[in-house]
Amino acid sequence: MKDLNVNRVEFVKSAAAPAQFIRSSVPAVAFAGKSNVGKSSVINRLLNRKNFARVGAEPGKTVHVNYFLVDGRVYWIDLPGYGYAKVSQRERERWAALMEDFFAAGLFQLGVMIVDARHKPTADDVTMASYFKQAGRPFVVVANKLDKLKKSEVEPNLALIRETLAIPDTVALLPFSAEKGQGREALLAAIQAVL
């Protein structure tokens, strides 16, 4: 199968409620991550675009489930960032309900969970990992901001991420730098594998 043409991408819609989720035979990849983890930057790096997925100066800008169609062959779903302190409890509950509905619907073939390579995953990250596990779909964990680590810190940090999220060896943990492009090919290959 020919490689995905990431230059052909269009924004399709934002879903604010489960009734608006796209139900289609086109495969879908769901991207999730904490509000300030660089999720938009990872998506933009994959697409070789500066600002296709909006990069907010303030974290917590993705409040809906956003759908992009890549090469007419796969939906990339940008899920709302989580764990951002400056939103109201009500807003946080709305996000949580939307996420639960999204994962319960199982409308994706691959999950991409983005964490910060520099830090131990948070309780919210652990919750998101369990969403992915319970959905019963394959997923990969992307450890972003690799460029901010010393070489000697990489392996211990990756081991801590795997242990904290309790992810099995069958789940790929990809070191990634949205800044430098490291890990881009490996993540695109994982996406390509679901097509």
matplotlib code that plots the C-alpha trace (Angstrom):
import matplotlib.pyplot as plt

x = [0.0, 1.4, 2.5, 0.1, 0.3, 0.3, 0.3, -3.4, -5.2, -8.5, -10.3, -13.7, -15.6, -15.6, -17.9, -19.2, -21.5, -21.6, -24.3, -21.7, -19.0, -18.1, -19.3, -17.6, -15.8, -12.8, -10.2, -9.4, -6.5, -7.3, -4.6, -4.8, -2.6, -2.5, -3.2, 0.4, 2.1, 2.5, -0.2, -0.9, 2.8, 3.1, 0.3, 1.8, 5.2, 3.6, 1.9, 5.0, 2.8, 3.5, 0.1, -2.5, -3.6, -4.0, -1.2, -2.6, -0.5, -2.8, -3.2, -6.7, -7.7, -9.0, -12.4, -14.1, -13.3, -11.7, -11.6, -9.1, -9.1, -5.6, -5.1, -8.8, -7.9, -7.8, -9.3, -7.0, -9.0, -7.6, -9.2, -9.6, -6.5, -7.0, -5.6, -5.5, -6.1, -7.6, -10.9, -14.0, -15.1, -18.2, -16.0, -13.8, -16.8, -18.1, -14.7, -14.7, -18.2, -17.3, -14.2, -16.1, -18.6, -15.9, -14.0, -17.2, -18.2, -14.8, -14.8, -11.0, -8.5, -5.4, -4.8, -1.9, -1.3, 1.2, 3.1, 5.9, 9.2, 10.6, 8.2, 6.5, 3.0, 0.2, -2.9, -4.8, -2.3, -2.9, -6.6, -6.2, -4.0, -6.8, -9.3, -7.2, -6.7, -10.4, -11.3, -9.6, -7.9, -4.2, -2.4, 1.1, 2.5, 4.5, 7.1, 7.3, 9.9, 12.8, 15.0, 14.7, 16.4, 20.0, 21.0, 21.5, 17.9, 16.1, 16.1, 15.3, 12.5, 11.0, 11.1, 9.3, 6.6, 6.0, 5.9, 3.6, 1.1, 1.3, 1.5, 2.5, 5.6, 3.2, 2.4, 5.1, 6.6, 8.1, 10.6, 9.6, 10.6, 8.0, 10.7, 13.4, 11.2, 12.8, 10.3, 8.2, 8.9, 8.2, 4.9, 3.8, 4.7, 2.4, -0.4, 0.2, -0.2, -3.9, -4.8]
y = [0.0, 3.4, 5.8, 8.3, 11.6, 13.9, 17.0, 16.2, 17.1, 18.8, 19.8, 18.1, 19.0, 19.5, 17.3, 18.7, 15.7, 12.0, 12.4, 14.4, 11.7, 10.5, 6.9, 5.7, 2.8, 5.1, 4.1, 6.6, 7.4, 9.1, 11.5, 12.2, 14.1, 16.4, 20.1, 21.3, 18.1, 19.4, 17.3, 19.9, 20.2, 16.4, 16.4, 19.4, 17.7, 14.6, 16.8, 18.9, 22.0, 24.8, 25.3, 23.0, 21.7, 24.9, 25.4, 27.5, 29.9, 28.8, 25.0, 23.6, 25.1, 21.8, 21.5, 19.4, 16.2, 17.6, 15.5, 15.9, 13.7, 12.8, 11.8, 10.9, 7.6, 8.1, 10.4, 11.9, 12.7, 15.4, 14.8, 17.5, 18.1, 17.0, 17.9, 21.7, 23.4, 26.7, 25.3, 25.1, 21.8, 21.8, 22.1, 19.3, 17.1, 17.9, 16.9, 13.7, 12.7, 13.4, 11.3, 8.4, 8.5, 8.6, 5.6, 3.7, 4.2, 2.7, 4.7, 4.4, 1.8, 3.2, 5.4, 7.7, 8.8, 11.7, 12.1, 14.4, 12.5, 14.7, 13.8, 10.9, 10.5, 12.2, 10.6, 12.0, 10.3, 7.0, 7.4, 8.1, 5.0, 2.9, 4.4, 3.2, -0.2, -0.7, 0.4, -2.8, -1.0, -1.0, 2.1, 3.6, 6.0, 8.9, 10.4, 14.0, 16.7, 14.2, 17.1, 18.6, 15.5, 14.6, 11.3, 9.6, 10.5, 9.0, 5.2, 5.7, 8.2, 5.8, 3.0, 5.2, 6.1, 2.4, 1.4, 4.3, 3.8, 0.0, -0.6, -4.0, -4.6, -5.1, -1.3, 0.7, 3.6, 6.0, 8.6, 11.8, 15.4, 17.6, 20.2, 18.2, 15.6, 12.6, 9.7, 11.0, 8.1, 5.5, 7.1, 7.5, 3.8, 2.8, 4.9, 3.5, -0.1, 0.4, 1.4]
z = [0.0, -0.9, 1.8, 3.2, 1.5, 4.6, 2.4, 1.5, 4.7, 5.4, 8.5, 8.5, 11.7, 15.4, 17.5, 20.8, 21.5, 20.7, 18.1, 16.0, 16.1, 12.6, 12.0, 8.8, 7.2, 6.8, 9.5, 12.2, 14.5, 17.8, 19.4, 23.1, 25.5, 28.4, 27.7, 27.5, 26.2, 22.6, 21.0, 18.3, 17.7, 17.2, 14.7, 12.9, 12.8, 11.3, 8.6, 8.1, 8.8, 11.1, 12.5, 10.9, 14.3, 16.3, 18.8, 21.6, 23.6, 26.4, 27.0, 26.9, 23.6, 22.0, 23.7, 21.0, 19.2, 16.0, 12.8, 10.0, 6.8, 5.7, 2.0, 1.8, 3.5, 7.3, 9.9, 12.5, 15.5, 17.9, 21.3, 23.9, 26.1, 29.7, 33.1, 32.6, 35.9, 34.7, 33.5, 35.7, 37.3, 35.1, 31.9, 33.2, 33.8, 30.2, 28.8, 30.9, 29.7, 26.1, 26.4, 28.0, 25.2, 22.6, 23.9, 24.6, 20.9, 19.8, 16.6, 15.9, 14.9, 16.6, 19.6, 19.9, 23.5, 23.9, 27.2, 28.3, 28.1, 30.9, 33.6, 35.3, 33.8, 35.9, 37.4, 34.3, 32.0, 33.8, 33.4, 29.7, 29.3, 30.9, 28.5, 25.6, 27.2, 27.9, 24.3, 23.2, 20.2, 19.6, 20.8, 20.9, 23.5, 22.2, 24.6, 23.3, 24.2, 23.8, 22.8, 26.3, 27.9, 28.3, 26.6, 29.9, 31.0, 28.0, 29.0, 32.7, 31.8, 29.2, 31.7, 34.3, 31.7, 30.8, 34.4, 35.6, 32.7, 33.2, 29.5, 28.2, 26.1, 23.1, 23.2, 21.4, 23.4, 20.8, 21.8, 19.9, 19.4, 17.7, 17.7, 15.9, 14.0, 15.8, 15.9, 13.1, 10.7, 13.4, 14.3, 10.7, 10.1, 13.1, 11.6, 8.1, 9.6, 10.3, 6.8]

ax = plt.figure().add_subplot(projection="3d")
ax.plot(x, y, z, "-o")
ax.set_aspect("equal")
plt.show()
